[in-house]
């Protein structure tokens, strides 16, 4: 099973069978309470009380069962374990973050068809921001797309300090559109991308992406650490999502 995509809110609930059991519980309750009301009009009070008690108990038990099922499903689909792996890697690479600038690490998975990437974790190393998880990028652009297409590791850094020249660099060298280039973090000076490949399926499960506000951050020693960590994360992914 590949790494699951990002599902939230109604989209996630709609894919879970337990969600529909709430509707069944509601209709059962309507039938039960309607029967109780009918018994009331016929002055069968004991039977009415029995029906209300039985209907209420059945509805509560059904709802409790569905809540447990949804919690288990959410835990199964959770990507928090992967973010935990990235937290460890971040601590090893940049223990003195105030001296090394800002290092961000995230995972992106290829979407079906391989034309887009989806960010599946928060950026580890900075404050979480709404809208990052689940956002998509074209697979034919940037260092992530290059790592995916060529199934290889890549390290790069900016050629230009000037922002407008940097935007031009992203368009000419990395195949970004101007709109997308201007949405990228302007403070980033260097990048690294490592594809995590499932050798049994011979496909890229996701791409480990790192960027830094320090131009020379990705030294050979750090690259070696990243590649070793990537191998471990790839093993974890194969076991976590068999």
Secondary structure, DSSP 8 states (H G I E B T S, - for coil): --------HHHHHHT-HHHHHHHHHHHHHHHHHHHHHHHHHTT-HHHHHHHHHHHHHHHHHHHHHHHHHHHHHHHHH--HHHHHHHHHHHHHH-SSHHHH--EEEEEEEE-TTSSEEEE-S--BTS---TT-TT-EEETTSHHHHHHHHHTS-EEEE-S-SSHHHHHHHHHHHH---HHHHHHS-TT--EEEEEEEEETTTTEEEEEEEEEESSTT---HHHHHHHHHHHHHHHHHHHHHT-
